[in-house]
Amino acid sequence: MKIALICPYSYPSICGVWNRVYEIAKRLSKDHEVHIFSSNEIKGTDELSSDYELYEGIHIHRFPIKFKISENAKYFDFQKELLKVKPDLIDTHVYRHPHSAKALKLAKKLNIPCILTTHAPFLDWGIRPFYLETLTRLYDLFIGKRIFKKYNKIIAITQWEIPYLKKLNAKNILYIPNGIPDEFFKAKQKKGDYIFYFGRISPIKDLETLISAAKFLENNNIKFIIQGPSESPYLQKLQDLVKKLNLKNIEFRNAIYDLKEKINAYNNCNIFILPSIREGMPQSLIEAMSLGKVVIASNNKGSSEIIQNEKNGFLFEIKNDEQLARTIDKCLKDNMSNIKRNAKKDAEKYKWSVLIKKIEDAYSLG
């Protein structure tokens, strides 16, 4: 069977959407011919990828951006190449993006099923710029309610987005969360000795709050490592903040893509922190939990769906650096063995070896 997966970014981007697409493609490519269609931008950088790449048995077709609606919503013209491939099924990723509307038209032309994986795009008012928020509301009202009915299936990656989808008349909704590779569970756990953030160094991640919390800690010697692909102006802003606060224990590291290196970076930390203003379904939390790490996250919809406060991790109010510092101090002082045990146990249900069977059922492959 030929399967087409469409998403905004592809390898080597660090991106939750791409990560899901890659994990699905990697597993299905063992028995099927899998093609990915994406832009040629590498998320979080100014770099571009090649037009085509055969990566781990996956055919990746990349296209230049024609125009941008927002930071992530972009139009790239993949129509000619997809029609040439003639897939048997399309799974397009991210609701409201131009490529997902285009995918529906191409599926109709080829007379094949089209699935939409939404990726929890429903933000609280005030997170997006006013003009963009207005556009999304208008899109939902005049296009969303009409277009949702045309997809054969809708895959929600979170439970919290399902009520939004139902309001938009979405039918045939399946809940299949993002997962993590089984290798995380096979790694020998280490105690760890630093506080860790792994992900994009981007304003939506609100790393200012993480840095500011460091100045309130009782133990100001513990090391903080912030690692991931960075948006240059934002990285400079964070580095300036570190200097302003005269903090000597914060280190910025470049992105890593190798799975073993990534697991090792998580494994050597003591506490993992995700201070984001907004998360859809934060994979980094599950990765840290699978290694039995104490996780602390801001109380947004995505993180709070995964973390049960003081049971398998800790939540703090968004942008509250003092509360975050108090939580870190508590975690450094107290025995967190129950929290770590619960975290590891709860992460089990996010194994890709479990979730891929649900994907195959959704694609009617199993």
The 8 nearest C-alpha neighbors of each residue, nearest first, counted from 0:
[[1, 31, 32, 87, 2, 86, 30, 33],
 [2, 0, 86, 32, 87, 33, 31, 3],
 [1, 3, 33, 88, 86, 87, 34, 89],
 [4, 2, 89, 34, 35, 86, 33, 88],
 [3, 5, 35, 90, 91, 89, 34, 36],
 [6, 4, 91, 36, 35, 92, 37, 90],
 [5, 7, 92, 37, 8, 91, 36, 4],
 [8, 6, 37, 38, 9, 5, 71, 73],
 [9, 7, 37, 38, 6, 17, 40, 12],
 [8, 10, 17, 12, 37, 11, 7, 41],
 [11, 9, 12, 8, 17, 41, 13, 48],
 [10, 12, 9, 41, 13, 256, 48, 42],
 [13, 11, 41, 10, 42, 9, 14, 8],
 [14, 12, 42, 11, 199, 15, 198, 18],
 [13, 15, 17, 16, 12, 18, 42, 8],
 [14, 16, 18, 17, 19, 13, 282, 281],
 [17, 15, 19, 18, 14, 20, 6, 118],
 [18, 16, 20, 14, 19, 9, 15, 8],
 [17, 19, 15, 21, 16, 20, 14, 22],
 [20, 18, 22, 16, 17, 21, 177, 23],
 [19, 21, 17, 23, 18, 22, 24, 16],
 [20, 22, 24, 18, 19, 23, 25, 17],
 [23, 21, 25, 19, 24, 20, 18, 26],
 [24, 22, 20, 21, 26, 25, 27, 19],
 [25, 23, 21, 27, 26, 22, 28, 20],
 [26, 24, 22, 28, 23, 27, 21, 57],
 [25, 27, 24, 23, 28, 29, 22, 355],
 [26, 28, 24, 29, 25, 31, 30, 23],
 [27, 29, 31, 30, 25, 33, 26, 32],
 [28, 30, 27, 26, 31, 25, 56, 32],
 [31, 29, 28, 27, 32, 0, 26, 33],
 [32, 30, 28, 0, 27, 29, 33, 1],
 [31, 33, 1, 28, 0, 2, 34, 30],
 [32, 34, 2, 28, 57, 1, 31, 3],
 [35, 33, 58, 3, 59, 2, 57, 4],
 [36, 34, 59, 4, 5, 3, 60, 58],
 [35, 37, 5, 60, 61, 59, 4, 6],
 [38, 36, 61, 7, 6, 8, 5, 9],
 [37, 39, 62, 61, 8, 40, 7, 63],
 [38, 40, 61, 48, 62, 47, 63, 37],
 [41, 39, 47, 38, 42, 48, 8, 46],
 [42, 40, 12, 47, 46, 44, 43, 11],
 [41, 43, 12, 44, 40, 13, 8, 14],
 [42, 44, 230, 228, 229, 41, 199, 45],
 [45, 43, 46, 42, 41, 230, 229, 228],
 [44, 46, 47, 41, 43, 40, 42, 230],
 [47, 45, 44, 41, 40, 48, 42, 39],
 [46, 48, 40, 39, 41, 49, 45, 44],
 [49, 47, 39, 40, 50, 41, 46, 61],
 [48, 50, 51, 39, 47, 61, 52, 60],
 [51, 49, 61, 60, 62, 48, 39, 52],
 [52, 50, 60, 49, 59, 61, 53, 58],
 [51, 53, 59, 54, 58, 60, 49, 50],
 [54, 52, 58, 57, 56, 59, 55, 51],
 [53, 55, 57, 56, 52, 58, 59, 10],
 [56, 54, 57, 53, 25, 58, 28, 24],
 [55, 57, 54, 53, 28, 58, 25, 29],
 [58, 56, 54, 53, 55, 33, 59, 34],
 [57, 59, 34, 53, 35, 52, 33, 60],
 [60, 58, 35, 52, 51, 34, 53, 57],
 [59, 61, 51, 36, 35, 50, 37, 58],
 [62, 60, 50, 39, 37, 38, 51, 36],
 [61, 63, 38, 39, 75, 50, 37, 64],
 [64, 62, 39, 38, 75, 65, 61, 40],
 [63, 65, 75, 66, 74, 38, 73, 62],
 [66, 64, 75, 74, 63, 67, 76, 73],
 [65, 67, 74, 64, 73, 68, 75, 72],
 [68, 66, 73, 69, 72, 74, 70, 65],
 [67, 69, 72, 73, 66, 70, 71, 74],
 [70, 68, 72, 71, 67, 73, 131, 66],
 [69, 71, 72, 67, 68, 73, 42, 43],
 [70, 72, 69, 73, 7, 68, 67, 96],
 [73, 71, 69, 96, 68, 70, 67, 74],
 [74, 72, 67, 68, 66, 71, 64, 75],
 [73, 75, 66, 65, 97, 64, 67, 98],
 [74, 76, 64, 65, 62, 63, 38, 77],
 [75, 77, 78, 62, 74, 65, 63, 79],
 [76, 78, 80, 79, 81, 75, 62, 36],
 [79, 77, 81, 80, 76, 82, 105, 101],
 [80, 78, 82, 81, 77, 83, 76, 84],
 [81, 79, 83, 82, 78, 77, 84, 60],
 [80, 82, 84, 83, 78, 79, 77, 85],
 [83, 81, 85, 79, 84, 80, 78, 105],
 [82, 84, 80, 81, 85, 79, 78, 86],
 [83, 85, 81, 82, 86, 80, 1, 34],
 [86, 84, 82, 83, 81, 87, 109, 1],
 [87, 85, 1, 2, 88, 84, 3, 89],
 [86, 88, 1, 111, 2, 0, 85, 89],
 [87, 89, 2, 112, 86, 111, 113, 3],
 [90, 88, 3, 113, 4, 114, 91, 2],
 [91, 89, 114, 4, 115, 113, 3, 5],
 [92, 90, 5, 115, 99, 4, 89, 116],
 [91, 93, 116, 6, 5, 115, 117, 90],
 [94, 92, 117, 118, 116, 96, 95, 91],
 [93, 95, 117, 96, 99, 92, 120, 118],
 [96, 94, 97, 93, 99, 100, 138, 143],
 [95, 97, 72, 98, 94, 99, 93, 73],
 [98, 96, 100, 99, 74, 101, 95, 73],
 [97, 99, 101, 100, 96, 102, 74, 75],
 [100, 98, 102, 101, 97, 91, 96, 103],
 [99, 101, 103, 97, 102, 98, 104, 96],
 [100, 102, 98, 104, 99, 103, 97, 105],
 [103, 101, 99, 105, 100, 104, 98, 106],
 [102, 104, 106, 100, 101, 105, 113, 107],
 [105, 103, 107, 101, 102, 106, 108, 100],
 [104, 106, 108, 102, 107, 103, 109, 101],
 [107, 105, 109, 111, 103, 108, 104, 110],
 [106, 108, 110, 104, 105, 109, 103, 111],
 [107, 109, 105, 106, 110, 104, 111, 103],
 [110, 108, 106, 107, 111, 105, 85, 82],
 [111, 109, 107, 108, 106, 112, 105, 87],
 [110, 112, 106, 109, 88, 87, 107, 113],
 [113, 111, 88, 151, 106, 89, 114, 110],
 [112, 114, 89, 150, 151, 106, 90, 88],
 [115, 113, 90, 152, 150, 151, 153, 89],
 [114, 116, 153, 91, 90, 117, 92, 154],
 [117, 115, 154, 92, 153, 93, 118, 155],
 [116, 118, 93, 94, 119, 155, 115, 92],
 [119, 117, 93, 156, 120, 116, 155, 279],
 [118, 120, 279, 117, 121, 160, 157, 156],
 [121, 119, 118, 122, 94, 117, 279, 93],
 [120, 122, 119, 123, 160, 163, 279, 118],
 [123, 121, 120, 124, 126, 127, 277, 125],
 [122, 124, 126, 125, 121, 127, 277, 132],
 [123, 125, 126, 122, 127, 132, 129, 128],
 [126, 124, 127, 123, 128, 129, 132, 122],
 [127, 125, 124, 123, 128, 122, 276, 277],
 [126, 128, 125, 132, 131, 129, 124, 122],
 [129, 127, 131, 130, 132, 126, 125, 133],
 [128, 130, 132, 131, 133, 127, 125, 124],
 [131, 129, 133, 132, 128, 134, 127, 135],
 [132, 130, 134, 133, 128, 129, 127, 135],
 [131, 133, 129, 135, 134, 130, 127, 128],
 [132, 134, 130, 136, 131, 135, 129, 137],
 [133, 135, 131, 137, 132, 136, 138, 130],
 [136, 134, 138, 132, 137, 133, 139, 131],
 [137, 135, 139, 133, 138, 134, 140, 132],
 [136, 138, 140, 134, 135, 139, 141, 133],
 [139, 137, 135, 142, 136, 141, 140, 143],
 [140, 138, 143, 136, 137, 142, 141, 135],
 [139, 141, 137, 138, 142, 143, 136, 144],
 [140, 142, 138, 139, 137, 143, 144, 145],
 [143, 141, 138, 145, 139, 144, 146, 140],
 [144, 142, 139, 146, 145, 147, 138, 140],
 [145, 143, 167, 168, 142, 146, 147, 139],
 [144, 146, 142, 143, 147, 148, 141, 149],
 [145, 147, 143, 148, 149, 144, 142, 150],
 [148, 146, 169, 149, 145, 150, 144, 143],
 [147, 149, 146, 150, 169, 145, 170, 168],
 [148, 150, 147, 146, 151, 145, 103, 113],
 [151, 149, 152, 113, 114, 148, 147, 115],
 [150, 152, 114, 113, 112, 149, 153, 171],
 [153, 151, 114, 171, 150, 172, 115, 154],
 [152, 154, 172, 115, 116, 114, 171, 173],
 [155, 153, 116, 173, 172, 174, 115, 117],
 [154, 156, 174, 157, 117, 173, 116, 175],
 [155, 157, 176, 175, 118, 174, 177, 154],
 [158, 156, 159, 155, 160, 176, 280, 174],
 [157, 159, 160, 161, 174, 156, 155, 304],
 [158, 160, 157, 161, 162, 300, 304, 301],
 [159, 161, 163, 158, 162, 119, 157, 164],
 [160, 162, 164, 163, 158, 159, 165, 155],
 [163, 161, 165, 164, 160, 166, 159, 158],
 [164, 162, 166, 160, 161, 165, 167, 121],
 [165, 163, 161, 167, 169, 166, 162, 160],
 [164, 166, 168, 162, 169, 167, 163, 161],
 [167, 165, 163, 164, 168, 162, 169, 144],
 [166, 168, 144, 164, 165, 169, 143, 163],
 [169, 167, 165, 166, 144, 170, 164, 147],
 [168, 170, 147, 165, 164, 167, 148, 172],
 [171, 169, 172, 168, 148, 153, 152, 165],
 [170, 172, 152, 153, 173, 169, 151, 154],
 [173, 171, 153, 170, 154, 152, 174, 155],
 [174, 172, 154, 155, 153, 175, 171, 152],
 [173, 175, 155, 154, 156, 176, 157, 172],
 [174, 176, 156, 155, 173, 154, 177, 354],
 [177, 175, 156, 157, 178, 174, 155, 349],
 [178, 176, 19, 156, 282, 175, 349, 280],
 [177, 179, 349, 351, 350, 176, 354, 180],
 [178, 180, 350, 351, 349, 181, 286, 177],
 [181, 179, 182, 351, 350, 183, 178, 352],
 [180, 182, 183, 184, 350, 179, 351, 185],
 [183, 181, 185, 180, 184, 186, 262, 179],
 [184, 182, 181, 185, 186, 180, 289, 262],
 [185, 183, 182, 181, 186, 289, 290, 180],
 [184, 186, 182, 183, 187, 181, 188, 290],
 [187, 185, 184, 183, 188, 182, 290, 262],
 [186, 188, 185, 189, 290, 184, 266, 183],
 [189, 187, 290, 186, 266, 190, 291, 267],
 [190, 188, 191, 266, 267, 187, 268, 290],
 [189, 191, 269, 188, 192, 267, 268, 266],
 [192, 190, 267, 268, 269, 189, 193, 266],
 [191, 193, 269, 268, 267, 190, 194, 222],
 [194, 192, 268, 222, 269, 223, 221, 191],
 [195, 193, 223, 270, 268, 269, 271, 222],
 [194, 196, 271, 224, 223, 268, 225, 272],
 [195, 197, 225, 272, 271, 226, 224, 273],
 [198, 196, 226, 227, 225, 195, 283, 199],
 [199, 197, 227, 200, 226, 196, 13, 228],
 [198, 200, 227, 228, 201, 229, 43, 13],
 [201, 199, 229, 228, 227, 230, 198, 234],
 [200, 202, 199, 203, 204, 230, 233, 229],
 [203, 201, 204, 205, 233, 200, 206, 275],
 [204, 202, 205, 201, 276, 275, 277, 206],
 [203, 205, 275, 202, 201, 206, 276, 274],
 [206, 204, 275, 207, 202, 203, 274, 208],
 [205, 207, 209, 208, 204, 210, 274, 202],
 [208, 206, 210, 205, 209, 211, 237, 240],
 [207, 209, 211, 320, 206, 210, 318, 205],
 [210, 208, 206, 212, 207, 211, 274, 320],
 [209, 211, 207, 212, 213, 208, 206, 241],
 [212, 210, 208, 213, 209, 214, 207, 320],
 [211, 213, 320, 324, 209, 210, 214, 215],
 [214, 212, 211, 210, 215, 216, 324, 209],
 [213, 215, 212, 216, 211, 219, 244, 246],
 [216, 214, 213, 212, 324, 321, 217, 211],
 [217, 215, 218, 213, 324, 219, 214, 328],
 [216, 218, 219, 215, 328, 324, 214, 325],
 [219, 217, 216, 220, 221, 328, 331, 215],
 [220, 218, 216, 221, 217, 213, 214, 248],
 [219, 221, 218, 222, 248, 247, 217, 216],
 [222, 220, 219, 193, 218, 248, 223, 194],
 [221, 223, 248, 193, 249, 194, 220, 224],
 [222, 224, 249, 194, 193, 195, 248, 250],
 [225, 223, 250, 195, 251, 249, 226, 194],
 [226, 224, 196, 251, 195, 252, 197, 250],
 [227, 225, 252, 197, 253, 251, 254, 196],
 [226, 228, 254, 198, 199, 253, 197, 200],
 [229, 227, 254, 199, 43, 200, 253, 44],
 [228, 230, 200, 43, 231, 199, 234, 227],
 [229, 231, 43, 233, 232, 201, 234, 200],
 [230, 232, 234, 233, 229, 235, 44, 236],
 [233, 231, 235, 234, 230, 236, 229, 237],
 [234, 232, 236, 235, 231, 230, 237, 201],
 [235, 233, 237, 231, 236, 232, 230, 229],
 [234, 236, 238, 232, 233, 237, 239, 231],
 [235, 237, 233, 239, 234, 238, 240, 232],
 [238, 236, 240, 234, 239, 235, 241, 233],
 [237, 239, 235, 241, 240, 236, 234, 242],
 [240, 238, 236, 242, 237, 241, 235, 243],
 [239, 241, 243, 237, 238, 242, 244, 236],
 [240, 242, 238, 244, 239, 246, 243, 245],
 [243, 241, 245, 239, 240, 244, 246, 238],
 [242, 244, 240, 245, 241, 239, 246, 238],
 [245, 243, 241, 242, 246, 240, 214, 211],
 [246, 244, 242, 243, 241, 247, 240, 214],
 [247, 245, 241, 244, 248, 242, 249, 214],
 [248, 246, 249, 245, 241, 220, 250, 242],
 [247, 249, 222, 246, 223, 220, 250, 221],
 [250, 248, 223, 247, 224, 222, 246, 251],
 [249, 251, 224, 223, 225, 252, 248, 222],
 [250, 252, 225, 226, 224, 249, 253, 227],
 [253, 251, 226, 225, 250, 254, 227, 224],
 [254, 252, 227, 226, 228, 255, 251, 229],
 [253, 255, 227, 228, 226, 252, 256, 198],
 [254, 256, 257, 261, 253, 227, 260, 226],
 [257, 255, 258, 254, 261, 11, 260, 13],
 [256, 258, 260, 259, 255, 261, 262, 254],
 [259, 257, 261, 260, 262, 256, 255, 182],
 [260, 258, 262, 261, 257, 263, 182, 264],
 [261, 259, 263, 257, 258, 262, 264, 255],
 [260, 262, 258, 264, 259, 263, 257, 255],
 [263, 261, 259, 265, 264, 260, 266, 258],
 [262, 264, 266, 260, 261, 265, 259, 267],
 [263, 265, 261, 262, 266, 267, 260, 268],
 [266, 264, 262, 263, 267, 268, 287, 261],
 [267, 265, 263, 264, 268, 189, 262, 188],
 [266, 268, 191, 264, 265, 263, 189, 192],
 [269, 267, 191, 193, 192, 266, 265, 194],
 [268, 270, 191, 192, 193, 194, 292, 190],
 [271, 269, 194, 293, 268, 294, 292, 195],
 [270, 272, 195, 294, 194, 196, 293, 295],
 [273, 271, 295, 196, 296, 294, 195, 274],
 [272, 274, 296, 275, 295, 196, 297, 271],
 [275, 273, 297, 296, 205, 204, 272, 206],
 [276, 274, 204, 205, 277, 273, 203, 297],
 [277, 275, 203, 204, 205, 317, 274, 299],
 [276, 278, 275, 299, 203, 279, 301, 204],
 [279, 277, 301, 280, 281, 302, 275, 299],
 [280, 278, 301, 119, 281, 118, 277, 120],
 [279, 281, 301, 278, 282, 157, 156, 302],
 [282, 280, 283, 284, 278, 279, 302, 301],
 [281, 283, 285, 284, 280, 286, 177, 15],
 [284, 282, 286, 285, 281, 287, 197, 198],
 [285, 283, 287, 282, 286, 281, 288, 294],
 [284, 286, 288, 282, 287, 283, 346, 289],
 [287, 285, 283, 289, 284, 288, 282, 179],
 [286, 288, 284, 285, 290, 289, 292, 265],
 [289, 287, 342, 285, 291, 343, 292, 290],
 [288, 290, 343, 286, 346, 291, 287, 184],
 [291, 289, 288, 287, 292, 188, 343, 266],
 [290, 292, 339, 343, 288, 289, 342, 340],
 [293, 291, 288, 287, 290, 339, 270, 294],
 [292, 294, 270, 339, 312, 271, 291, 295],
 [295, 293, 271, 312, 272, 270, 292, 313],
 [294, 296, 313, 272, 314, 312, 271, 273],
 [297, 295, 273, 314, 274, 272, 298, 315],
 [296, 298, 274, 315, 317, 314, 316, 299],
 [297, 299, 316, 314, 315, 303, 317, 296],
 [300, 298, 302, 301, 277, 297, 303, 278],
 [301, 299, 303, 302, 304, 298, 278, 159],
 [300, 302, 279, 278, 280, 304, 303, 299],
 [301, 303, 304, 305, 299, 300, 306, 298],
 [302, 304, 306, 305, 300, 301, 298, 299],
 [305, 303, 302, 301, 306, 300, 159, 307],
 [306, 304, 303, 302, 307, 301, 285, 284],
 [307, 305, 303, 312, 308, 304, 302, 311],
 [306, 308, 310, 311, 309, 312, 305, 303],
 [307, 309, 313, 310, 314, 312, 306, 311],
 [308, 310, 313, 312, 311, 307, 338, 314],
 [311, 309, 307, 308, 338, 312, 341, 313],
 [310, 312, 342, 338, 341, 307, 306, 309],
 [313, 311, 294, 309, 308, 306, 310, 295],
 [312, 314, 308, 295, 309, 294, 296, 306],
 [315, 313, 296, 298, 297, 308, 295, 316],
 [316, 314, 297, 298, 323, 322, 296, 317],
 [315, 317, 298, 319, 297, 318, 314, 322],
 [316, 318, 297, 319, 298, 276, 315, 274],
 [319, 317, 208, 320, 316, 205, 274, 276],
 [320, 318, 316, 322, 317, 321, 323, 208],
 [319, 321, 212, 323, 208, 322, 318, 211],
 [322, 320, 324, 323, 319, 212, 325, 215],
 [323, 321, 325, 324, 320, 319, 326, 315],
 [322, 324, 320, 326, 321, 325, 315, 212],
 [325, 323, 212, 321, 327, 326, 322, 216],
 [326, 324, 328, 322, 327, 323, 329, 321],
 [325, 327, 329, 323, 324, 328, 322, 330],
 [326, 328, 324, 330, 329, 325, 331, 323],
 [329, 327, 325, 331, 326, 330, 324, 332],
 [328, 330, 326, 332, 327, 331, 333, 325],
 [331, 329, 327, 328, 332, 333, 326, 335],
 [330, 332, 328, 329, 333, 327, 334, 270],
 [333, 331, 329, 330, 328, 334, 327, 335],
 [332, 334, 330, 329, 335, 331, 328, 336],
 [335, 333, 336, 332, 330, 337, 331, 338],
 [334, 336, 338, 337, 333, 339, 330, 293],
 [335, 337, 339, 338, 334, 340, 341, 291],
 [338, 336, 340, 339, 335, 341, 310, 311],
 [339, 337, 311, 341, 335, 336, 340, 310],
 [340, 338, 291, 342, 336, 337, 341, 292],
 [339, 341, 337, 343, 342, 338, 336, 344],
 [342, 340, 311, 344, 338, 339, 343, 345],
 [343, 341, 311, 288, 339, 345, 340, 344],
 [342, 344, 289, 291, 288, 346, 340, 341],
 [343, 345, 341, 346, 342, 347, 340, 289],
 [346, 344, 342, 347, 343, 341, 348, 311],
 [345, 347, 343, 289, 344, 348, 349, 285],
 [348, 346, 349, 345, 344, 350, 343, 289],
 [347, 349, 346, 350, 345, 353, 354, 344],
 [350, 348, 178, 347, 346, 179, 351, 354],
 [351, 349, 179, 352, 178, 353, 348, 347],
 [352, 350, 354, 178, 353, 179, 180, 355],
 [351, 353, 350, 355, 354, 181, 356, 180],
 [354, 352, 351, 350, 355, 356, 348, 349],
 [355, 353, 351, 357, 356, 352, 350, 358],
 [354, 356, 358, 357, 351, 352, 353, 359],
 [357, 355, 359, 354, 358, 353, 360, 365],
 [356, 358, 360, 354, 355, 359, 361, 175],
 [359, 357, 355, 361, 360, 356, 362, 354],
 [358, 360, 364, 362, 356, 365, 361, 357],
 [359, 361, 363, 357, 365, 362, 358, 364],
 [362, 360, 358, 363, 359, 357, 364, 152],
 [361, 363, 359, 360, 364, 358, 88, 365],
 [364, 362, 360, 361, 365, 359, 358, 357],
 [365, 363, 359, 362, 360, 361, 358, 0],
 [364, 359, 360, 363, 356, 362, 357, 361]]
